[in-house]
Amino acid sequence: MKNQIIEKYMDMYLTQGEAPKNVYVFAKALNITEQEFYGFFPSIEAIEASIFQEWFKGVKQQVESSELFVGYAAREKFLAIYFAWIESLKNHRSFVVARWKTQSKHISIPKTPEFLKPFKHDFISFAQEILNEGMQSKEITERKFLSDKYADAQWLNLLFITNFWVNDHSINFEKSDEAIEKSVNLAFDLMGQTALDSMLNFGKFLFQNR
């Protein structure tokens, strides 16, 4: 029933151009009672908040079930996640485009729209696990005051990729694939060892051995 509620919500959003006015109207459209509705969601807003979160849970489950994923480096894991994320959105493109464009002005930092907060929480947690692995393997450089922001940066990258895909009109969304590769490579070039890090390490070495 939960999936039926979500599907009906998206259908009404697309056909009416907005979310159902209230639980009474929505429950009536579903041919269920308000009490039955509250057995699955506490409010209309809660339906919307669960949609992107549930899609991401499916993506996470999909990539983690792959034997190859376990052996991937952090960079490859993020590439796999972002490609799987966009692939999952293709099944619901009309809804994603409609909802994203309605809210696009507010999808930024520091404010996260209510309908993305559960999704953000789950993504940040998952991203941090991968980043920790990357720092342990030295693929990612730990930096004072900056390392704690890496997961937020990946969240911003996910928003960028989603927004790019929403506005992508290339055949089979080929430009979005390119955007994923370039943005992830840039992120890891910045999080990895850079010339500046080498210079600072060398300066530290000279200072300690003068």
Secondary structure, 3 states (H helix, E strand, C coil): CHHHHHHHHHHHHHHHCCCCCCHHHHHHHHCCCHHHHHCCCCCHHHHHHHHHHHHHHHHHHHHHCCHHHHHCCHHHHHHHHHHHHHHHHHHHHHHHHHHHHHHHHHCCCCCCCHHHHHHHHHHHHHHHHHHHHHHHCCCCCCCCCCHHHHHHHHHHHHHHHHHHHHCCCCHHHHHHHHHHHHHHHHHHHHHCCCHHHHHHHHHHHHHHCC
